[in-house]
Amino acid sequence: MLRSNVTDGRILRERRLCGFCVRMSPGKRAFKVATSVAGKQFRMILGYWLLMSVDEI
C-alpha cells in the first residue's frame, strides 16, 4: 500500500479494512482512520511511518 513515489499529499484508502488510510506527504506518511460520527466526518492519526509499521497498528 505504501508507494514511495507518491508524495503529493493524497490519501490512499485500504479497500479491505474500512476506514483505514495513509496520507502521503513529502516529509512523512501518516496512518489514519476515517469514519462518520453523527453525520460529521472524523479522522484520527494512528501513527507515522518509520516510527511504526502497519503491523503495529
PECOR-V610066 format. One record per residue. N is the residue number from 0. D_CENTER is the distance of its C-alpha to the mean C-alpha in Angstrom with 2 decimals. Layout:
n: (N,N)
d_center: (D_CENTER,D_CENTER)
This chain:
n: (0,1,2,3,4,5,6,7,8,9,10,11,12,13,14,15,16,17,18,19,20,21,22,23,24,25,26,27,28,29,30,31,32,33,34,35,36,37,38,39,40,41,42,43,44,45,46,47,48,49,50,51,52,53,54,55,56)
d_center: (10.07,9.66,12.28,13.97,15.81,13.05,12.93,13.66,10.73,9.66,6.59,6.73,7.10,8.66,12.30,13.71,11.47,11.61,8.94,6.04,3.24,2.16,4.71,7.83,10.63,14.03,14.12,10.82,7.31,5.12,3.34,3.73,6.51,8.50,12.21,15.64,18.13,21.70,20.80,18.38,14.67,12.80,9.29,9.02,7.40,8.00,8.62,8.73,9.55,13.34,13.78,12.42,11.71,9.93,13.44,13.60,10.88)
